[in-house]
Amino acid sequence: MQIVRQLDPLRDALTAFRKTGSKIGLVPTMGALHAGHMRLVEVANEQCDAVVASIFVNPTQFGEGEDLDAYPRQEAADAALLEQAGVQLLWAPTADEIYPEGFATNVSVSGISDGLCGAARPGHFDGVATVVAKLFNQIRPDAAFFGEKDYQQLAVIRRMARDLDFTHEIVGVPTVRDPDGLALSSRNAYLTAEQRKNAAALPEIMREAATAIAAGKAVSAILADATTGLLASGFHKIDYLELRDANTLAVLNDFTEPARLFAAAHIGRTRLIDNIPVS
């Protein structure tokens, strides 16, 4: 596996792939890889001839007081996992390579980035859209792979790709979960043993709420009960627990398909997000 940190060698390597007619798949990450990331790589390998992964902890998607400095960085271990999984090229640029001196461009996707994590983390999705647009331009993949665990992020990227005429496929890959149902996340490493045990209440309560909503029970009452349940289970702050249209992310006060249930909740110093389909 090649590890590349500058744009000129990146372009040379990609040109070599294209000369062989290879279909190129991109798996963008911020490192601290877990089984969820590796599932993205697995799907990319199934659908593409050459897989490029990126590792870049993007400073522009972290807000004031968020965990940029504490975010786990373990490039050597991540690179070993990627090589073992069959990734052919790792793009691991420095911040200066992505944001050179004087960088002044911002990509903002309005509407679909509002609410949910967009409300709780102002500017977050501008940072995501900007860095992903740059990755798309740098690598020019035939397909790019993102996890449904960050469903609003996936929706933002799909809208950006459509609006800015990126022609490659955006592939959403279902969330990978631990046996107790908790969605895999790099931030799960922040949880203490007790918090990790209590965190399993999040997907459990969400599943129960989704079942009740699909059965026709009042959405507002179900969400109120689920919020109470989360607070009683060790979560101390709920940013949101909402039913939304799966395509537009518009708020749903009554159940109509396609719908998804979205949640973000704090336990200890960790903010966990999750979403599940309602059907």
N, C-alpha and C positions, 0 to 999 in steps of 0.2 A: 504494500500500500504506500503510495506517495503521500507525503505530508508537505503541503505548500502553504506559504505565508505571504507571498507577494503576487500581484496581479499578472505580471508578465509570465512567470512560470505556470500560473494557473491556466492562462489562455493557451500556452503551448501544450500543456497536458490535455486540455479539452479538445484542441485541434487534432491531436493524435487519436483520441476516441472517435471523433467524427469521421476521420479518414477511413476508419474501418466500418462505418455505417452503424455504429453502436447507438442504441437508444439510451439516453442519459437520464438517470433518475437522481433527484436531489432530496436529501433528508436534512433539513436545517435544524440545528440544535444549539442549546447553550451549554452543552456538556453535562457533567454529573449524570451520566447515562444509566438508565435502568431498563427493565424488560419492556416497558412501553416504547422507548426509543428503538430498542432492538427489533420490536415487531414492525416498526416503520421500515427499518432496513430490510427485514425479511420480505415484506410486501414489495418494496422497491426492487429487490433482487428477483422476485417472481415476475415482475412486469417489465424490467429493463435489462439491458445488456451490461451497462456500466453504472455503478452507484457512486455518487459523490455525496459525502456527508460534510456538513460544516459545523464547526464549534466556534461560537463567538458570543460572549456574555455582553449583550447589547446595552450600553449604558443609557441610551435614550428612552428605553421602555421602563426604566426604574424611576419612580418619583422620589421627592424629598422624604427622607425618613424610611425608605424601603431598604431592602437587604442587598444592595449591589455589592458592597464590600464583603458581606458575609456569604454571598452566594457561592456554593461549593464549586471548586475548580480542581480538576483531577485529569489533566489532559493525557498524561502517560497511560493511566488505566483506561481511559475512554478510547484512546487510539488502539490499544491492544484488543479491546472488545470489538471495535469496528473492523479491524483487520481480520480477526477471527471470523467475523460474520460475512466477510467477502466484499467489504467496501474497497474500492480501488483507488479512491482519492479522498484525502481529508483536507478540506480548506479551513485553515486555522489562522486567520489574519489577526494582526494587532489592531487596536482601536484606531491608530493613525492611518492604517491602510484602508479602513472603512470610512472614517471621518477625517480626511486630511485637513490641515490647517486652513481655516476660512470656510469650511463646509457650511452652507447656508440654505440647504433645500430640505423641505419637509413634505412628506406625503400624508394627507389626512383623508380618511374615508368617513364622511358624515353619515348620520342616520343610524346605520347598523352598528356603529361603534359607540352610540349613546346608550346609557343605561347599563345595567349589569356591571361588569368590571370597568366599563368606560366611565361610569359615574363614580365608582369607588377609587379609581386610579386615573385621575385626569392626565391626559397626554400619553398614556400608556400605549394606546393603539396607534397613535401617530408614530411613536418609536418603532412599533412592530411593523407597520406598513412601510415605513421608510427603509428599514434594514432589509426587509424581505424583498422589496422592489430592487434594492441594490444587488442582493444575492441572485435574483432572477436575471438581472442584466449581466452580472459577472459570469454566471455559469450557463445561462440560456439552456436550461434542461428541457427535456421532452415531457417530463412529468415531475411534480413535486409532491411530497408526502407529508401530511400533517395529522396529528392525533385529534380525534373528536373530543378528547377530554377538555381541551381548550376550544370549545365549540364556537364561542364568539370570535376568537382569533381566526378560526377556520373560515367563518362567515365573512369577516373583514377581508381576509386574503382573497377569497373567491370574488368578492365584489371589486376589490382593487384590480385583480387580474382581468376581470371583464371590462372594467371601465378604462384601463390603460392598455388594452389590446395585447396583453400577454396571451400567446396562443397555446401554451402548453397546458396539459391537464393538471388540475388540482385534485389530489386524491385524499379523501378523508378516511382515516383508519380507526375502527372502533376502539374504545378505551380499554386498556389492559388493567386488570384489577388483581389485588391480592385475594387469597382465599376468603377472607372475611368481607370482601366487597369494596374495600377502600381503593380508590383510583390511585395508580402509581404516579408519583410526582417526586421530583428532585427535592422539593421542600419537605417531604415526609421525614427526611433525615433530621430535621430540626425537632421532631417530636420526642418527648421522653417516653419511657416504656408505658407509663400510666396514660399519657395523652394519646399514644398510639392505640392503646386498647379502646379508649373512649371515642377515638375518631371514627371507628367503624360504625358508630351510630349514624353518621351522616348518610352513607348510601342506604342503610337499612330504613331509616325514616323516610328518605326520598322514595324508595321503592314502595313503601306502604302508602305514601301520599299519592304517588302516581297511580297505583291500583285503585284507590278510592276515587280519584278524579275520573279515571276511565270508566268507573262504575256509575258515574252520573252524580256523585255527591257534590255539594257546593264547593267551588274552588276556594273562595275566600275562607270558609270555615276550615277546610282541610289544611290550607297553608298556615293558618293561625295555630292550629293544633300541632303541626309539624315544627313550627318555630318554637313553641313551648317545649316540645320534646327535645329539640336540639339544645336548648338552654339548660334543660334538666340533665342532659347527658355529659356536660362538661364544657360545652362551647360557651364562650362568654360574650360574643358579639356576632350578630347575623347581618352581613352586608346586604344580602338579598336572598329571597326564596320566592321564585316567581315562575308562573307558567307562561310560556311564550311560543309563538309560531315558529316552527322548526326552520322555515325558509327565510322569513323576513325579520324574525326576532321581535315582532310586535307583541306587546303584552296581551294576554288572553284572560279575560275575566270569566269566560265560560269555555268549556272544553270543546274544541274543534280540531280535527286532524289536518295536517301533521302538527304535533305539539311536542315540546320538550319541557321538562322541569329543570330549572337552573338554581344553583345555590352557591353561596360563598359564605364561609363561617370561620371564625377565629377560635383556636384552641391553644392556650399558652401564647407563644409569640408567633404562631404559625397560622397563616391564612390558607384555608383549603377551599378549592372549588370543585364542583362536580356538576354533571348534567346527565339526564336519562330520558329516553323517549317515553311518551305517554300514548298508549294505544289499547 
